[in-house]
Structure formats: structure tokens, C-alpha cells
Amino acid sequence: MGSLMSILDYLLGFCGAISAFLVVLVIYGNALDSREDTELYLNQKEQEVMAGDQPALVGRMNRLARVIVIVAIVTGISLLGTAGFWAWIRLYKS
């Protein structure tokens, strides 16, 4: 029974680490989003000079959104797996 509890500890540690990573990604995405929301009113010449980083920022946000979705799915699966393993241990113990 001790080895099952140590496996559960590792699973909980993995869930905590992947959840923390997800939180960091979401915070970083919100920081990028706040930069993207800034509206610039530029004429054509100013737009060519100053607004060159906006398409790159939008591309980075789109890639980050895909990564966030993948990490969220992995987090959900690991949490469900850990909860199922915990329930199996409780049923096995009694």
C-alpha cells in the first residue's frame, strides 16, 4: 500500500506542476493581450514605421493560445487520472 501512496504523491506533484505552468501561461497570455488591446491612431506613414510589431504580436498570441489549450487538456486528463487513481486506492484499501 505504501508504493501506491508514493505513486499518488508523484501524480499529485505532476498535477500541481502542470497546473502552475498553465497559470503562468495564462498570465503571460493576458500580459500580451493587454499590449495588443492598445489602440493606435496613426496615419499611413506612421503605421508603416510604428505598427510593424502588431502582426508579430498577434501571431505569438495565436501560437500561445494553442499551447494553452493543449496544456489545459493535459492538466484536465492528469487531474481526472489522479482522482480516479485516488478513488481506486480508497476502494482497494477498504
DSSP file (Angstrom, degrees, kcal/mol; ACC not computed):
  #  RESIDUE AA STRUCTURE BP1 BP2  ACC     N-H-->O    O-->H-N    N-H-->O    O-->H-N    TCO  KAPPA ALPHA  PHI   PSI    X-CA   Y-CA   Z-CA
    1    1 A M     >        0   0    0      0, 0.0     4,-1.7     0, 0.0     5,-0.1   0.000 360.0 360.0 360.0 -27.6    0.0    0.0    0.0
    2    2 A G  H  >  +     0   0    0      1,-0.2     4,-1.8     2,-0.2     5,-0.1   0.870 360.0  52.7 -66.2 -36.5    2.9    2.3    0.6
    3    3 A S  H  > S+     0   0    0      1,-0.2     4,-1.8     2,-0.2    -1,-0.2   0.853 106.8  53.2 -69.4 -32.4    4.1    2.1   -3.0
    4    4 A L  H  > S+     0   0    0      1,-0.2     4,-2.1     2,-0.2    -1,-0.2   0.887 108.2  50.2 -67.4 -37.6    0.6    3.1   -4.2
    5    5 A M  H  X S+     0   0    0     -4,-1.7     4,-2.1     2,-0.2    -2,-0.2   0.861 108.7  51.6 -68.8 -34.4    0.6    6.2   -2.0
    6    6 A S  H  X S+     0   0    0     -4,-1.8     4,-2.1     2,-0.2    -1,-0.2   0.874 108.9  51.0 -70.3 -34.4    4.0    7.2   -3.3
    7    7 A I  H  X S+     0   0    0     -4,-1.8     4,-2.5     2,-0.2    -2,-0.2   0.909 109.6  51.0 -64.1 -41.1    2.7    6.9   -6.9
    8    8 A L  H  X S+     0   0    0     -4,-2.1     4,-2.6     1,-0.2    -2,-0.2   0.890 107.6  53.2 -62.8 -38.9   -0.3    9.1   -5.8
    9    9 A D  H  X S+     0   0    0     -4,-2.1     4,-2.3     2,-0.2    -1,-0.2   0.913 109.8  47.7 -61.8 -42.7    2.2   11.6   -4.4
   10   10 A Y  H  X S+     0   0    0     -4,-2.1     4,-2.5     2,-0.2    -2,-0.2   0.905 111.7  50.1 -64.5 -41.5    4.0   11.7   -7.7
   11   11 A L  H  X S+     0   0    0     -4,-2.5     4,-2.5     2,-0.2    -2,-0.2   0.908 111.1  48.6 -64.1 -41.1    0.8   12.1   -9.6
   12   12 A L  H  X S+     0   0    0     -4,-2.6     4,-2.4     2,-0.2    -2,-0.2   0.891 111.1  50.8 -65.5 -38.7   -0.3   15.0   -7.3
   13   13 A G  H  X S+     0   0    0     -4,-2.3     4,-2.4     2,-0.2    -2,-0.2   0.910 110.7  48.8 -63.4 -42.3    3.1   16.6   -7.8
   14   14 A F  H  X S+     0   0    0     -4,-2.5     4,-2.7     2,-0.2     5,-0.3   0.918 111.4  49.7 -63.2 -43.6    2.8   16.3  -11.6
   15   15 A C  H  X S+     0   0    0     -4,-2.5     4,-2.1     1,-0.2    -2,-0.2   0.905 112.0  48.5 -62.1 -41.1   -0.8   17.8  -11.5
   16   16 A G  H  X S+     0   0    0     -4,-2.4     4,-2.2     2,-0.2    -1,-0.2   0.909 113.1  47.2 -64.9 -42.0    0.4   20.7   -9.3
   17   17 A A  H  X S+     0   0    0     -4,-2.4     4,-2.2     2,-0.2    -2,-0.2   0.926 114.1  45.5 -67.1 -44.9    3.4   21.4  -11.6
   18   18 A I  H  X S+     0   0    0     -4,-2.7     4,-1.9     1,-0.2    -1,-0.2   0.853 113.2  51.3 -69.2 -33.0    1.4   21.3  -14.8
   19   19 A S  H  X S+     0   0    0     -4,-2.1     4,-2.2    -5,-0.3    -1,-0.2   0.898 109.7  49.3 -68.1 -40.7   -1.3   23.4  -13.2
   20   20 A A  H  X S+     0   0    0     -4,-2.2     4,-2.2     2,-0.2    -2,-0.2   0.901 110.2  51.2 -63.8 -40.3    1.2   26.0  -12.2
   21   21 A F  H  X S+     0   0    0     -4,-2.2     4,-2.2     1,-0.2    -1,-0.2   0.893 109.0  51.4 -62.6 -39.9    2.7   26.0  -15.7
   22   22 A L  H  X S+     0   0    0     -4,-1.9     4,-2.4     2,-0.2    -2,-0.2   0.903 108.5  50.8 -63.2 -42.2   -0.8   26.6  -17.1
   23   23 A V  H  X S+     0   0    0     -4,-2.2     4,-2.4     2,-0.2    -2,-0.2   0.911 110.0  50.0 -62.5 -42.5   -1.4   29.5  -14.7
   24   24 A V  H  X S+     0   0    0     -4,-2.2     4,-2.5     1,-0.2    -2,-0.2   0.909 110.7  49.9 -62.9 -42.3    1.9   31.1  -15.8
   25   25 A L  H  X S+     0   0    0     -4,-2.2     4,-2.6     2,-0.2    -2,-0.2   0.905 111.1  48.8 -63.2 -41.4    1.0   30.7  -19.5
   26   26 A V  H  X S+     0   0    0     -4,-2.4     4,-2.3     2,-0.2    -2,-0.2   0.909 111.6  48.9 -66.4 -41.3   -2.4   32.3  -18.9
   27   27 A I  H  X S+     0   0    0     -4,-2.4     4,-1.9     2,-0.2    -2,-0.2   0.915 112.5  48.4 -63.5 -42.6   -0.9   35.2  -17.1
   28   28 A Y  H  X S+     0   0    0     -4,-2.5     4,-2.2     1,-0.2    -2,-0.2   0.903 110.6  51.7 -63.8 -41.2    1.7   35.7  -19.9
   29   29 A G  H  X S+     0   0    0     -4,-2.6     4,-2.4     1,-0.2    -2,-0.2   0.885 109.0  50.1 -62.4 -39.1   -1.1   35.5  -22.5
   30   30 A N  H  X S+     0   0    0     -4,-2.3     4,-2.0     2,-0.2    -1,-0.2   0.860 108.4  53.0 -67.4 -34.9   -3.1   38.2  -20.6
   31   31 A A  H  X S+     0   0    0     -4,-1.9     4,-1.2     2,-0.2    -2,-0.2   0.910 111.7  45.3 -66.0 -41.2    0.0   40.4  -20.5
   32   32 A L  H  X S+     0   0    0     -4,-2.2     4,-1.8     1,-0.2    -2,-0.2   0.894 111.0  54.2 -66.0 -39.0    0.4   40.0  -24.3
   33   33 A D  H  X S+     0   0    0     -4,-2.4     4,-1.8     1,-0.2    -2,-0.2   0.861 103.3  55.1 -65.2 -35.8   -3.3   40.7  -24.7
   34   34 A S  H  < S+     0   0    0     -4,-2.0     4,-0.4     1,-0.2    -1,-0.2   0.845 108.6  49.1 -68.0 -31.0   -3.1   43.9  -22.8
   35   35 A R  H >< S+     0   0    0     -4,-1.2     3,-0.7    -3,-0.2    -1,-0.2   0.860 110.7  50.7 -71.2 -35.1   -0.4   45.1  -25.2
   36   36 A E  H 3< S+     0   0    0     -4,-1.8    -2,-0.2     1,-0.2    -1,-0.2   0.798 101.4  62.0 -74.0 -28.5   -2.4   44.1  -28.2
   37   37 A D  T 3< S+     0   0    0     -4,-1.8     2,-0.3    -5,-0.1    -1,-0.2   0.653  75.2 110.2 -73.4 -15.0   -5.5   46.0  -27.0
   38   38 A T    <   -     0   0    0     -3,-0.7     2,-0.4    -4,-0.4    -3,-0.0  -0.457  66.0-140.8 -64.6 122.8   -3.8   49.3  -27.1
   39   39 A E        -     0   0    0     -2,-0.3     2,-0.5     2,-0.0    -2,-0.1  -0.717  14.5-163.3 -90.7 133.7   -5.3   51.3  -29.9
   40   40 A L        -     0   0    0     -2,-0.4     2,-0.8     2,-0.0    11,-0.0  -0.961   8.9-157.3-115.8 131.7   -3.0   53.4  -32.0
   41   41 A Y        +     0   0    0     -2,-0.5     2,-0.3     6,-0.0    -2,-0.0  -0.880  33.8 158.3-108.3  99.7   -4.4   56.1  -34.3
   42   42 A L        -     0   0    0     -2,-0.8     2,-0.1     2,-0.0    -2,-0.0  -0.870  39.6-124.0-123.0 150.8   -1.7   56.5  -36.9
   43   43 A N     >  -     0   0    0     -2,-0.3     4,-2.5     1,-0.1     5,-0.2  -0.324  47.5 -89.1 -80.8 179.5   -1.6   57.9  -40.4
   44   44 A Q  H  > S+     0   0    0      1,-0.2     4,-1.7     2,-0.2     5,-0.1   0.897 126.4  46.0 -60.8 -44.2   -0.3   55.7  -43.2
   45   45 A K  H  > S+     0   0    0      1,-0.2     4,-1.5     2,-0.2    -1,-0.2   0.919 114.7  47.1 -67.6 -43.6    3.4   56.6  -42.8
   46   46 A E  H  >>S+     0   0    0      1,-0.2     4,-3.4     2,-0.2     5,-0.5   0.864 109.1  56.1 -63.8 -35.9    3.4   56.3  -39.0
   47   47 A Q  H  X5S+     0   0    0     -4,-2.5     4,-1.4     1,-0.2    -1,-0.2   0.895 105.7  50.3 -65.1 -39.1    1.6   53.0  -39.3
   48   48 A E  H  <5S+     0   0    0     -4,-1.7    -1,-0.2    -5,-0.2    -2,-0.2   0.867 119.7  37.1 -64.4 -36.2    4.4   51.6  -41.6
   49   49 A V  H  <5S+     0   0    0     -4,-1.5     3,-0.3    -5,-0.1    -2,-0.2   0.913 129.1  25.5 -83.4 -45.8    7.0   52.7  -39.1
   50   50 A M  H ><5S+     0   0    0     -4,-3.4     3,-0.5     1,-0.2    -3,-0.2   0.758 113.0  57.5 -98.5 -27.0    5.5   52.1  -35.7
   51   51 A A  T ><< +     0   0    0     -4,-1.4     3,-0.8    -5,-0.5    -1,-0.2   0.129  69.7 108.0 -97.2  22.7    2.9   49.3  -36.1
   52   52 A G  T 3> S+     0   0    0     -3,-0.3     4,-0.5     1,-0.2    -1,-0.2   0.758  74.5  56.0 -70.6 -24.4    5.2   46.7  -37.5
   53   53 A D  H <> S+     0   0    0     -3,-0.5     4,-2.3     1,-0.2    -1,-0.2   0.610  85.6  82.1 -85.6 -10.4    5.2   44.6  -34.4
   54   54 A Q  H <> S+     0   0    0     -3,-0.8     4,-2.5     2,-0.2     5,-0.2   0.930  91.4  47.1 -62.3 -47.1    1.4   44.2  -34.2
   55   55 A P  H  > S+     0   0    0      0, 0.0     4,-2.3     0, 0.0    -1,-0.2   0.893 113.6  49.8 -62.0 -36.2    1.2   41.3  -36.7
   56   56 A A  H  X S+     0   0    0     -4,-0.5     4,-2.3     2,-0.2    -2,-0.2   0.897 110.8  49.8 -66.4 -38.7    4.1   39.5  -34.9
   57   57 A L  H  X S+     0   0    0     -4,-2.3     4,-2.2     2,-0.2    -1,-0.2   0.902 110.5  49.2 -66.7 -40.9    2.3   40.0  -31.6
   58   58 A V  H  X S+     0   0    0     -4,-2.5     4,-2.1     2,-0.2    -2,-0.2   0.903 111.2  50.4 -65.2 -41.1   -1.0   38.6  -32.9
   59   59 A G  H  X S+     0   0    0     -4,-2.3     4,-2.1     2,-0.2    -2,-0.2   0.902 110.2  49.6 -62.5 -41.3    0.9   35.6  -34.3
   60   60 A R  H  X S+     0   0    0     -4,-2.3     4,-2.4     1,-0.2    -2,-0.2   0.890 110.2  51.0 -64.6 -39.2    2.6   35.0  -31.0
   61   61 A M  H  X S+     0   0    0     -4,-2.2     4,-2.1     2,-0.2    -1,-0.2   0.879 108.9  51.3 -66.9 -37.0   -0.8   35.2  -29.2
   62   62 A N  H  X S+     0   0    0     -4,-2.1     4,-1.6     2,-0.2    -2,-0.2   0.913 111.8  46.3 -66.2 -42.1   -2.3   32.7  -31.6
   63   63 A R  H  X S+     0   0    0     -4,-2.1     4,-1.9     1,-0.2    -2,-0.2   0.907 112.5  51.0 -64.6 -40.9    0.5   30.2  -31.0
   64   64 A L  H  X S+     0   0    0     -4,-2.4     4,-2.6     1,-0.2    -2,-0.2   0.864 105.2  56.5 -64.8 -35.8    0.3   30.7  -27.3
   65   65 A A  H  X S+     0   0    0     -4,-2.1     4,-2.1     2,-0.2    -1,-0.2   0.903 106.9  49.2 -63.1 -40.5   -3.5   30.1  -27.4
   66   66 A R  H  X S+     0   0    0     -4,-1.6     4,-2.2     2,-0.2    -1,-0.2   0.917 111.8  48.6 -63.9 -42.3   -2.8   26.7  -29.0
   67   67 A V  H  X S+     0   0    0     -4,-1.9     4,-2.7     1,-0.2     5,-0.2   0.906 109.9  52.2 -64.3 -41.1   -0.2   25.8  -26.3
   68   68 A I  H  X S+     0   0    0     -4,-2.6     4,-2.4     1,-0.2    -1,-0.2   0.905 109.2  49.7 -62.6 -41.5   -2.6   26.9  -23.6
   69   69 A V  H  X S+     0   0    0     -4,-2.1     4,-2.2     2,-0.2    -1,-0.2   0.927 112.4  47.5 -63.3 -43.9   -5.4   24.7  -24.9
   70   70 A I  H  X S+     0   0    0     -4,-2.2     4,-2.3     1,-0.2    -2,-0.2   0.928 113.7  46.6 -63.6 -45.2   -3.0   21.7  -25.1
   71   71 A V  H  X S+     0   0    0     -4,-2.7     4,-2.5     1,-0.2    -1,-0.2   0.868 111.0  53.2 -66.5 -35.5   -1.7   22.2  -21.6
   72   72 A A  H  X S+     0   0    0     -4,-2.4     4,-2.4    -5,-0.2    -1,-0.2   0.898 109.4  48.5 -65.6 -39.7   -5.2   22.7  -20.3
   73   73 A I  H  X S+     0   0    0     -4,-2.2     4,-2.5     2,-0.2    -2,-0.2   0.925 112.4  48.1 -65.3 -43.9   -6.3   19.4  -21.8
   74   74 A V  H  X S+     0   0    0     -4,-2.3     4,-2.5     1,-0.2    -2,-0.2   0.901 111.8  51.0 -62.7 -40.4   -3.2   17.6  -20.3
   75   75 A T  H  X S+     0   0    0     -4,-2.5     4,-2.5     2,-0.2    -2,-0.2   0.931 111.1  47.4 -62.4 -45.7   -4.0   19.2  -16.9
   76   76 A G  H  X S+     0   0    0     -4,-2.4     4,-2.5     2,-0.2    -2,-0.2   0.915 113.1  47.9 -62.3 -43.8   -7.6   18.0  -17.0
   77   77 A I  H  X S+     0   0    0     -4,-2.5     4,-2.6     1,-0.2    -1,-0.2   0.909 112.9  48.3 -63.9 -41.7   -6.6   14.5  -18.0
   78   78 A S  H  X S+     0   0    0     -4,-2.5     4,-2.5     2,-0.2    -2,-0.2   0.887 111.8  49.5 -68.5 -36.7   -4.0   14.3  -15.3
   79   79 A L  H  X S+     0   0    0     -4,-2.5     4,-2.5     2,-0.2    -2,-0.2   0.921 113.2  46.4 -66.1 -42.5   -6.4   15.6  -12.7
   80   80 A L  H  X S+     0   0    0     -4,-2.5     4,-2.4     2,-0.2    -2,-0.2   0.908 113.6  49.3 -65.3 -40.4   -9.1   13.1  -13.7
   81   81 A G  H  X S+     0   0    0     -4,-2.6     4,-2.4     2,-0.2    -2,-0.2   0.902 112.0  48.1 -64.0 -41.5   -6.5   10.3  -13.8
   82   82 A T  H  X S+     0   0    0     -4,-2.5     4,-2.6     2,-0.2    -2,-0.2   0.911 112.2  48.9 -66.0 -42.2   -5.2   11.2  -10.3
   83   83 A A  H  X S+     0   0    0     -4,-2.5     4,-2.4     2,-0.2    -2,-0.2   0.901 112.5  48.7 -64.8 -39.9   -8.7   11.4   -8.9
   84   84 A G  H  X S+     0   0    0     -4,-2.4     4,-2.4     2,-0.2    -2,-0.2   0.900 112.1  48.3 -65.1 -40.9   -9.5    8.0  -10.5
   85   85 A F  H  X S+     0   0    0     -4,-2.4     4,-2.4     2,-0.2    -2,-0.2   0.898 111.2  50.7 -65.9 -40.2   -6.3    6.5   -9.0
   86   86 A W  H  X S+     0   0    0     -4,-2.6     4,-2.3     2,-0.2    -2,-0.2   0.925 111.6  47.6 -62.5 -44.4   -7.1    8.0   -5.6
   87   87 A A  H  X S+     0   0    0     -4,-2.4     4,-2.4     1,-0.2    -2,-0.2   0.890 110.7  52.1 -63.7 -39.0  -10.7    6.5   -5.7
   88   88 A W  H  X S+     0   0    0     -4,-2.4     4,-2.5     2,-0.2    -1,-0.2   0.902 109.3  49.7 -63.4 -41.2   -9.2    3.1   -6.8
   89   89 A I  H  X S+     0   0    0     -4,-2.4     4,-2.5     2,-0.2    -2,-0.2   0.920 110.8  50.0 -62.7 -43.3   -6.8    3.2   -3.8
   90   90 A R  H  X S+     0   0    0     -4,-2.3     4,-1.5     1,-0.2    -2,-0.2   0.899 113.9  44.6 -63.8 -40.3   -9.7    4.1   -1.5
   91   91 A L  H  < S+     0   0    0     -4,-2.4    -1,-0.2     1,-0.2    -2,-0.2   0.890 114.8  48.9 -69.5 -38.3  -11.8    1.2   -2.8
   92   92 A Y  H  < S+     0   0    0     -4,-2.5    -2,-0.2     1,-0.2    -1,-0.2   0.853 109.5  52.9 -68.7 -35.7   -8.8   -1.2   -2.7
   93   93 A K  H  <        0   0    0     -4,-2.5    -1,-0.2     1,-0.2    -2,-0.2   0.849 360.0 360.0 -70.7 -35.1   -8.0   -0.2    0.9
   94   94 A S     <        0   0    0     -4,-1.5    -1,-0.2    -5,-0.2    -2,-0.2   0.472 360.0 360.0 -88.9 360.0  -11.4   -0.9    2.2
